[in-house]
């Protein structure tokens, strides 16, 4: 089963990088571990891709001005 998961993980990672190039700032090993864990849990390739993109979405910066007073 591991032989089928690794090629799927590589394809999903490539699709994720294409969808969100900022994923390139993440440690590759942790990203692949996350993808493999989702695949081993039985998630479809598309569901894994969507979950990876959702979990690694950059947090938006707050807009407006902040004041301590």
Secondary structure, 3 states (H helix, E strand, C coil): CHHHHHHHHHHHHHHHHHHCHHHHHCCHHHHHHHHHHHHHCCCCHHHHHHHHHHHCCCCCCCCCCCCCC
